[in-house]
Amino acid sequence: MRIIVMTCSALLLVEAHASAEVLITPSEAAQPPVSDARLDRRGVTRGPSINQISPSPKATVHSPLELKIKFIAHNNANIDPAAVKVIYEKETPIDLTERLRKYVSSDGIDMPDAEVPPGTHLLRVEVRDSLDRKSVGEVNLLVQ
């Protein structure tokens, strides 16, 4: 009876890791970094806020990780989830938007098990609201 329980536990552990989805592949992470990661910001109007919740921008984490980004609209506007764009900042930028699409809502991005290779990764997040105001934010992932 004990062997069966251990076997089931091992299967559950493998199954739990099998549910993680790839956010960044090792070959994408190996590409040369971007030489200038200046963000396009507009200062006249107040576009949506983009806040990295998890992992903390300065925390070193292990993969799979929970990727949680919160969007906050201002002045009675609403976030347009279809207009959210996520770019992996590399010498040749990599569009991650479609990989994240099912995790995007008007409240933000909530990907519970993101597979990310070890390294430092910079993502650019672009958000647009119902008043057509655009905001650009950055997400830092430090993965061990």
Backbone as a printed PyTorch tensor [residue, N CA C, xyz], in Angstrom:
tensor([[[  0.8150,  -1.1880,   0.0000],
         [  0.0000,   0.0000,   0.0000],
         [  0.8660,   1.2610,   0.0000]],

        [[  1.9630,   1.2760,   0.7050],
         [  2.8280,   2.4410,   0.7850],
         [  3.4520,   2.7650,  -0.5770]],

        [[  3.8250,   1.7710,  -1.3480],
         [  4.4130,   1.9930,  -2.6640],
         [  3.4120,   2.6850,  -3.5800]],

        [[  2.1700,   2.2910,  -3.5250],
         [  1.1380,   2.8990,  -4.3640],
         [  0.9740,   4.3770,  -4.0190]],

        [[  0.9820,   4.7010,  -2.7510],
         [  0.8420,   6.0920,  -2.3310],
         [  2.0240,   6.9200,  -2.8370]],

        [[  3.2360,   6.3920,  -2.7180],
         [  4.4140,   7.1060,  -3.1810],
         [  4.3610,   7.2900,  -4.6940]],

        [[  3.9130,   6.2930,  -5.4060],
         [  3.8060,   6.3840,  -6.8500],
         [  2.7920,   7.4510,  -7.2290]],

        [[  1.6720,   7.4740,  -6.5570],
         [  0.6560,   8.4890,  -6.8330],
         [  1.1880,   9.8880,  -6.5400]],

        [[  1.9340,  10.0390,  -5.4590],
         [  2.5000,  11.3410,  -5.1200],
         [  3.4690,  11.7930,  -6.1920]],

        [[  4.2910,  10.8860,  -6.6800],
         [  5.2380,  11.2330,  -7.7280],
         [  4.5010,  11.6400,  -8.9950]],

        [[  3.4390,  10.9360,  -9.3200],
         [  2.6580,  11.2850, -10.5050],
         [  2.0080,  12.6570, -10.3490]],

        [[  1.5150,  12.9770,  -9.1700],
         [  0.9090,  14.2790,  -8.9320],
         [  1.9370,  15.3930,  -9.0610]],

        [[  3.1560,  15.1490,  -8.5900],
         [  4.2110,  16.1370,  -8.6820],
         [  4.5620,  16.3960, -10.1500]],

        [[  4.6940,  15.3550, -10.9360],
         [  4.9880,  15.5040, -12.3550],
         [  3.8420,  16.2220, -13.0450]],

        [[  2.6130,  15.8680, -12.6990],
         [  1.4450,  16.4880, -13.3070],
         [  1.3720,  17.9730, -12.9700]],

        [[  1.7550,  18.3650, -11.7680],
         [  1.7160,  19.7670, -11.3680],
         [  2.6820,  20.5940, -12.2180]],

        [[  3.8840,  20.0660, -12.4850],
         [  4.8410,  20.7910, -13.3180],
         [  4.4360,  20.7610, -14.7810]],

        [[  3.6920,  19.7530, -15.1970],
         [  3.2580,  19.6560, -16.5820],
         [  2.2600,  20.7510, -16.9240]],

        [[  1.5920,  21.3480, -15.9290],
         [  0.6050,  22.3780, -16.1970],
         [  1.2440,  23.7410, -16.4480]],

        [[  2.5300,  23.8980, -16.1530],
         [  3.2080,  25.1710, -16.3910],
         [  3.3010,  25.4200, -17.8930]],

        [[  3.2020,  26.6950, -18.2900],
         [  3.2870,  27.0590, -19.6980],
         [  4.5180,  27.9060, -19.9350]],

        [[  5.0980,  27.7320, -21.0930],
         [  6.3190,  28.4430, -21.4430],
         [  5.9990,  29.9040, -21.7480]],

        [[  6.6480,  30.7840, -21.0200],
         [  6.5500,  32.2160, -21.2930],
         [  7.7220,  32.6370, -22.1740]],

        [[  8.9200,  32.1990, -21.8010],
         [ 10.1340,  32.5170, -22.5470],
         [ 10.9020,  31.2190, -22.7540]],

        [[ 11.2880,  30.9320, -23.9880],
         [ 12.0460,  29.7140, -24.2700],
         [ 13.5300,  29.9620, -24.0100]],

        [[ 14.3010,  28.8920, -23.7570],
         [ 15.7460,  29.0740, -23.5810],
         [ 16.4190,  29.7100, -24.8050]],

        [[ 15.9850,  29.3800, -26.0050],
         [ 16.6130,  29.9720, -27.1980],
         [ 16.2940,  31.4660, -27.3000]],

        [[ 15.1110,  31.8780, -26.8720],
         [ 14.7850,  33.3060, -26.8570],
         [ 15.6230,  34.0350, -25.8130]],

        [[ 15.7900,  33.4170, -24.6670],
         [ 16.5870,  34.0320, -23.5950],
         [ 18.0500,  34.1800, -24.0010]],

        [[ 18.5330,  33.2920, -24.8760],
         [ 19.9350,  33.3260, -25.3080],
         [ 20.2140,  34.4060, -26.3510]],

        [[ 19.1810,  35.0320, -26.9080],
         [ 19.3850,  36.0780, -27.9030],
         [ 20.0490,  37.2920, -27.2680]],

        [[ 20.7530,  38.0830, -28.0720],
         [ 21.4370,  39.2710, -27.5300],
         [ 20.4490,  40.2380, -26.8800]],

        [[ 20.8710,  40.8880, -25.7990],
         [ 19.9860,  41.8360, -25.1200],
         [ 19.7920,  43.0940, -25.9640]],

        [[ 18.7420,  43.8090, -25.6370],
         [ 18.4700,  45.0810, -26.3010],
         [ 19.5410,  46.0820, -25.8740]],

        [[ 19.9740,  46.9190, -26.8050],
         [ 21.0300,  47.8710, -26.4740],
         [ 20.4900,  49.1170, -25.7870]],

        [[ 19.2210,  49.4610, -26.0550],
         [ 18.6330,  50.6600, -25.4640],
         [ 17.1660,  50.3790, -25.1790]],

        [[ 16.8100,  50.2220, -23.9110],
         [ 15.4410,  49.8600, -23.5380],
         [ 14.6600,  51.0590, -23.0210]],

        [[ 14.7600,  52.1880, -23.7290],
         [ 13.9770,  53.3590, -23.3320],
         [ 12.5030,  53.0980, -23.6010]],

        [[ 11.6650,  53.4630, -22.6550],
         [ 10.2280,  53.2840, -22.8110],
         [  9.6040,  54.5580, -23.3360]],

        [[  8.6560,  54.3920, -24.2480],
         [  7.9160,  55.5250, -24.7910],
         [  6.8590,  55.9240, -23.7740]],

        [[  7.0130,  57.0790, -23.1670],
         [  6.0600,  57.5370, -22.1520],
         [  5.4750,  58.8720, -22.5830]],

        [[  4.1980,  59.0160, -22.3270],
         [  3.5220,  60.2850, -22.5860],
         [  3.1980,  60.9110, -21.2350]],

        [[  3.4540,  62.2030, -21.0840],
         [  3.2720,  62.8260, -19.7970],
         [  2.0740,  63.7530, -19.6800]],

        [[  1.3820,  64.0820, -20.7760],
         [  0.3130,  65.0580, -20.7340],
         [ -0.9600,  64.4640, -20.1340]],

        [[ -1.3440,  63.2720, -20.5550],
         [ -2.5530,  62.6360, -20.0430],
         [ -2.1700,  61.4810, -19.1330]],

        [[ -3.1110,  61.0970, -18.3110],
         [ -2.8290,  60.0130, -17.3720],
         [ -3.4050,  58.7110, -17.9080]],

        [[ -2.5430,  57.9440, -18.5140],
         [ -2.9480,  56.6440, -19.0240],
         [ -3.0250,  55.6370, -17.8920]],

        [[ -3.3350,  54.3950, -18.2210],
         [ -3.4530,  53.3490, -17.2020],
         [ -2.1320,  53.1190, -16.4710]],

        [[ -2.2230,  52.7130, -15.2110],
         [ -1.0400,  52.3300, -14.4400],
         [ -0.7740,  50.8460, -14.6670]],

        [[  0.5050,  50.4870, -14.6700],
         [  0.9350,  49.1040, -14.8560],
         [  1.8340,  48.7720, -13.6700]],

        [[  1.3980,  47.8330, -12.8200],
         [  2.1480,  47.4970, -11.6130],
         [  2.5180,  46.0140, -11.5970]],

        [[  3.8080,  45.7400, -11.4490],
         [  4.2760,  44.3600, -11.3200],
         [  4.0350,  43.9030,  -9.8840]],

        [[  3.1750,  42.9020,  -9.7200],
         [  2.8310,  42.3880,  -8.3950],
         [  3.7010,  41.1850,  -8.0420]],

        [[  3.7750,  40.2250,  -8.9460],
         [  4.5190,  38.9960,  -8.6890],
         [  5.1800,  38.5120,  -9.9690]],

        [[  6.4430,  38.1230,  -9.8990],
         [  7.3180,  38.2610,  -8.7450],
         [  7.7300,  39.7220,  -8.5550]],

        [[  8.1740,  40.0310,  -7.3700],
         [  8.6600,  41.3720,  -7.0900],
         [  9.8010,  41.6820,  -8.0670]],

        [[  9.8850,  42.9090,  -8.5860],
         [ 10.9160,  43.2420,  -9.5760],
         [ 12.3540,  43.0080,  -9.1030]],

        [[ 12.5730,  43.0280,  -7.7930],
         [ 13.9350,  42.8560,  -7.2760],
         [ 14.1850,  41.4800,  -6.6790]],

        [[ 13.1450,  40.6310,  -6.6710],
         [ 13.2860,  39.2970,  -6.0820],
         [ 13.8230,  38.3060,  -7.1120]],

        [[ 14.7010,  37.4280,  -6.6510],
         [ 15.1670,  36.3330,  -7.4960],
         [ 14.2820,  35.1330,  -7.2110]],

        [[ 13.7080,  34.5580,  -8.2700],
         [ 12.7470,  33.4720,  -8.1210],
         [ 13.1580,  32.2730,  -8.9620]],

        [[ 12.4670,  31.1600,  -8.7400],
         [ 12.6640,  29.9370,  -9.5180],
         [ 11.4820,  29.7460, -10.4480]],

        [[ 11.7200,  29.0560, -11.5390],
         [ 10.6670,  28.7450, -12.4960],
         [ 10.0920,  27.3670, -12.1680]],

        [[  8.7980,  27.1450, -12.3600],
         [  7.8080,  28.0890, -12.8500],
         [  7.4770,  29.1380, -11.7920]],

        [[  7.1120,  30.3150, -12.2910],
         [  6.8210,  31.4380, -11.4030],
         [  5.4230,  31.9710, -11.6810]],

        [[  4.8810,  32.6960, -10.7080],
         [  3.5920,  33.3510, -10.9080],
         [  3.8740,  34.7390, -11.4780]],

        [[  3.3190,  35.0160, -12.6540],
         [  3.4480,  36.3270, -13.2630],
         [  2.1300,  37.0560, -13.0650]],

        [[  2.1800,  38.1080, -12.2720],
         [  0.9600,  38.8650, -11.9690],
         [  1.2600,  40.3470, -12.1450]],

        [[  0.5110,  40.9670, -13.0630],
         [  0.6570,  42.3840, -13.3670],
         [ -0.7200,  43.0140, -13.2490]],

        [[ -0.8020,  44.1150, -12.5320],
         [ -2.0940,  44.7780, -12.3050],
         [ -2.1840,  46.0410, -13.1600]],

        [[ -3.3550,  46.2020, -13.8200],
         [ -3.6470,  47.4050, -14.5880],
         [ -4.6560,  48.2370, -13.8050]],

        [[ -4.4540,  49.5370, -13.7740],
         [ -5.4000,  50.4330, -13.1150],
         [ -5.7450,  51.5540, -14.0880]],

        [[ -7.0070,  51.6330, -14.4570],
         [ -7.4790,  52.7020, -15.3440],
         [ -7.8190,  53.9330, -14.4980]],

        [[ -7.7340,  55.1030, -15.1130],
         [ -8.0070,  56.3580, -14.4160],
         [ -9.1090,  57.1330, -15.1430]],

        [[ -9.7550,  58.0330, -14.4230],
         [-10.7780,  58.9320, -14.9830],
         [-11.9350,  58.1850, -15.6400]],

        [[-12.4510,  57.1800, -14.9470],
         [-13.6010,  56.4030, -15.4120],
         [-13.3860,  55.6890, -16.7380]],

        [[-12.1610,  55.4550, -17.1030],
         [-11.8560,  54.7070, -18.3240],
         [-11.8000,  53.2140, -17.9920]],

        [[-11.7850,  52.3860, -19.0150],
         [-11.6440,  50.9400, -18.8690],
         [-10.4470,  50.4820, -19.6860]],

        [[ -9.7810,  49.4400, -19.1990],
         [ -8.6630,  48.8430, -19.9330],
         [ -9.2360,  47.9630, -21.0340]],

        [[ -8.6450,  48.0410, -22.2120],
         [ -9.0330,  47.1900, -23.3250],
         [ -8.0900,  45.9880, -23.3520]],

        [[ -8.5370,  44.7940, -22.8820],
         [ -7.6520,  43.6210, -22.8570],
         [ -7.1120,  43.2470, -24.2390]],

        [[ -7.8840,  43.4960, -25.2850],
         [ -7.4420,  43.1570, -26.6400],
         [ -6.2820,  44.0330, -27.1060]],

        [[ -6.0920,  45.1880, -26.4760],
         [ -5.0230,  46.1080, -26.8720],
         [ -3.7420,  45.9100, -26.0620]],

        [[ -3.7410,  44.9780, -25.1090],
         [ -2.5460,  44.7260, -24.2990],
         [ -1.5070,  44.0240, -25.1650]],

        [[ -0.2690,  44.4900, -25.0530],
         [  0.8280,  43.9090, -25.8200],
         [  2.0050,  43.6960, -24.8780]],

        [[  2.6630,  42.5340, -24.9900],
         [  3.8190,  42.2230, -24.1500],
         [  4.9860,  41.8410, -25.0590]],

        [[  6.0850,  42.5690, -24.9150],
         [  7.2710,  42.3690, -25.7420],
         [  8.4480,  41.9860, -24.8470]],

        [[  9.1580,  40.9320, -25.2280],
         [ 10.3940,  40.5300, -24.5480],
         [ 11.4980,  41.3730, -25.1690]],

        [[ 12.1220,  42.2250, -24.3680],
         [ 13.1360,  43.1550, -24.8630],
         [ 14.4460,  42.4290, -25.1550]],

        [[ 14.6950,  42.2430, -26.4230],
         [ 15.9300,  41.6630, -26.9310],
         [ 16.3750,  42.5160, -28.1050]],

        [[ 17.5740,  42.2550, -28.6270],
         [ 18.0560,  43.0030, -29.7830],
         [ 17.0110,  42.9620, -30.9000]],

        [[ 16.4410,  41.7900, -31.1210],
         [ 15.2750,  41.6410, -31.9830],
         [ 14.1130,  41.3450, -31.0460]],

        [[ 13.2220,  42.3170, -30.7830],
         [ 12.1360,  42.1220, -29.8100],
         [ 11.2790,  40.8980, -30.1450]],

        [[ 10.8100,  40.2220, -29.0890],
         [  9.9960,  39.0120, -29.2380],
         [  8.6170,  39.3030, -28.6590]],

        [[  7.6020,  39.1650, -29.4800],
         [  6.2230,  39.4270, -29.0690],
         [  5.6810,  38.2140, -28.3120]],

        [[  5.3810,  38.3970, -27.0280],
         [  4.8460,  37.3230, -26.1820],
         [  3.3330,  37.4320, -26.0090]],

        [[  2.7110,  38.3760, -26.6930],
         [  1.3020,  38.6910, -26.4810],
         [  0.3980,  37.4750, -26.6250]],

        [[  0.5510,  36.7180, -27.6900],
         [ -0.3530,  35.5710, -27.9120],
         [ -0.1740,  34.4840, -26.8570]],

        [[  1.0400,  34.3010, -26.3490],
         [  1.2720,  33.3170, -25.2810],
         [  0.5380,  33.7000, -24.0020]],

        [[  0.3680,  34.9940, -23.8090],
         [ -0.2600,  35.4940, -22.5820],
         [ -1.7390,  35.8000, -22.7390]],

        [[ -2.2490,  35.7700, -23.9570],
         [ -3.6110,  36.2380, -24.2450],
         [ -4.6570,  35.6740, -23.2850]],

        [[ -4.6360,  34.3710, -23.0020],
         [ -5.6760,  33.7950, -22.1420],
         [ -5.5290,  34.1950, -20.6710]],

        [[ -4.4130,  34.8330, -20.3210],
         [ -4.1900,  35.2730, -18.9460],
         [ -4.4520,  36.7690, -18.7630]],

        [[ -4.8200,  37.4650, -19.8440],
         [ -5.0270,  38.9050, -19.8180],
         [ -6.5010,  39.2200, -19.5970]],

        [[ -6.7480,  40.1690, -18.6840],
         [ -8.1020,  40.6880, -18.4700],
         [ -7.9850,  42.2020, -18.3220]],

        [[ -9.0960,  42.8660, -18.1240],
         [ -9.0450,  44.3160, -17.9300],
         [ -8.3710,  44.6790, -16.6020]],

        [[ -8.2500,  43.7060, -15.7030],
         [ -7.5850,  43.9340, -14.4180],
         [ -6.0770,  43.7330, -14.4830]],

        [[ -5.5920,  42.9950, -15.4910],
         [ -4.1620,  42.7490, -15.5890],
         [ -3.8350,  41.4090, -16.2160]],

        [[ -2.6620,  40.9060, -15.8870],
         [ -2.1900,  39.6130, -16.3730],
         [ -1.9720,  38.7340, -15.1580]],

        [[ -2.5070,  37.5210, -15.2030],
         [ -2.3480,  36.5820, -14.0970],
         [ -2.0430,  35.2010, -14.6730]],

        [[ -0.7490,  34.8960, -14.7940],
         [ -0.2770,  33.6070, -15.3050],
         [  0.3170,  32.8480, -14.1300]],

        [[ -0.3700,  31.8180, -13.6290],
         [  0.0600,  31.1680, -12.3890],
         [  1.3430,  30.3450, -12.4750]],

        [[  1.6570,  29.7560, -13.6130],
         [  2.8260,  28.8800, -13.7330],
         [  3.5810,  29.1800, -15.0210]],

        [[  4.3630,  30.2480, -15.0170],
         [  5.1150,  30.6530, -16.2050],
         [  6.5030,  30.0280, -16.1830]],

        [[  6.8330,  29.2860, -17.2360],
         [  8.1670,  28.7100, -17.3810],
         [  9.0850,  29.7620, -17.9760]],

        [[ 10.1630,  30.0860, -17.2560],
         [ 11.1220,  31.0850, -17.6950],
         [ 12.5150,  30.5560, -17.3810]],

        [[ 13.4310,  30.5550, -18.3550],
         [ 14.7820,  30.0530, -18.0810],
         [ 15.5380,  30.9860, -17.1310]],

        [[ 16.6060,  30.4780, -16.5070],
         [ 17.4080,  31.3290, -15.6200],
         [ 17.9530,  32.5460, -16.3600]],

        [[ 18.0410,  33.6510, -15.6440],
         [ 18.5850,  34.8740, -16.2150],
         [ 17.7710,  36.0840, -15.8100]],

        [[ 18.1600,  37.2220, -16.3550],
         [ 17.4450,  38.4740, -16.1330],
         [ 16.6760,  38.7870, -17.3980]],

        [[ 15.3780,  39.0030, -17.2610],
         [ 14.5080,  39.1980, -18.4130],
         [ 13.7230,  40.4970, -18.2460]],

        [[ 13.6790,  41.3040, -19.3080],
         [ 12.9480,  42.5600, -19.3020],
         [ 11.7930,  42.4590, -20.2890]],

        [[ 10.5790,  42.6770, -19.7940],
         [  9.3890,  42.6720, -20.6290],
         [  8.8270,  44.0830, -20.6940]],

        [[  8.3750,  44.4940, -21.8710],
         [  7.6880,  45.7690, -22.0380],
         [  6.1970,  45.4730, -22.1710]],

        [[  5.3940,  46.1120, -21.3420],
         [  3.9520,  45.9050, -21.3530],
         [  3.2920,  47.2030, -21.8180]],

        [[  2.4730,  47.0920, -22.8660],
         [  1.7470,  48.2440, -23.4020],
         [  0.2580,  48.0330, -23.1500]],

        [[ -0.3930,  49.0660, -22.6100],
         [ -1.8120,  48.9920, -22.2610],
         [ -2.5070,  50.2380, -22.8170]],

        [[ -3.7240,  50.0550, -23.2920],
         [ -4.5210,  51.1680, -23.8220],
         [ -5.8780,  51.1360, -23.1320]],

        [[ -6.4220,  52.3260, -22.8450],
         [ -7.7330,  52.3840, -22.1980],
         [ -8.8150,  52.8480, -23.1660]],

        [[-10.0510,  52.9060, -22.6690],
         [-11.2030,  53.2580, -23.5040],
         [-11.1920,  54.7180, -23.9560]],

        [[-10.3260,  55.5470, -23.3660],
         [-10.1660,  56.9350, -23.8000],
         [ -8.9740,  57.0690, -24.7560]],

        [[ -8.4780,  55.9140, -25.2270],
         [ -7.3710,  55.7990, -26.1790],
         [ -6.0510,  56.3530, -25.6340]],

        [[ -5.8810,  56.2640, -24.3220],
         [ -4.6150,  56.6540, -23.7030],
         [ -3.7690,  55.4030, -23.5440]],

        [[ -2.5040,  55.5120, -23.9030],
         [ -1.5910,  54.3700, -23.8750],
         [ -0.5620,  54.5600, -22.7650]],

        [[ -0.2390,  53.4760, -22.0860],
         [  0.8370,  53.4660, -21.1090],
         [  1.7690,  52.3160, -21.4380]],

        [[  3.0290,  52.5280, -21.1100],
         [  4.0580,  51.5100, -21.3180],
         [  4.7600,  51.3190, -19.9870]],

        [[  4.9120,  50.0660, -19.5700],
         [  5.6090,  49.7670, -18.3300],
         [  6.5940,  48.6390, -18.5460]],

        [[  7.4480,  48.4280, -17.5740],
         [  8.4000,  47.3410, -17.6940],
         [  8.2160,  46.3530, -16.5590]],

        [[  8.5010,  45.1100, -16.8740],
         [  8.4430,  44.0170, -15.9110],
         [  9.8270,  43.3700, -15.9170]],

        [[ 10.4230,  43.2700, -14.7350],
         [ 11.7270,  42.6440, -14.5860],
         [ 11.5570,  41.2740, -13.9600]],

        [[ 12.1480,  40.2650, -14.5780],
         [ 12.1300,  38.9080, -14.0290],
         [ 13.5540,  38.4660, -13.7810]],

        [[ 13.8720,  38.1490, -12.5300],
         [ 15.1870,  37.6400, -12.1590],
         [ 14.9960,  36.1820, -11.7730]],

        [[ 15.4180,  35.2850, -12.6380],
         [ 15.1530,  33.8560, -12.4560],
         [ 16.4550,  33.1130, -12.2270]],

        [[ 16.4640,  32.2800, -11.2000],
         [ 17.6380,  31.4970, -10.8280],
         [ 17.5630,  30.1160, -11.4300]]])
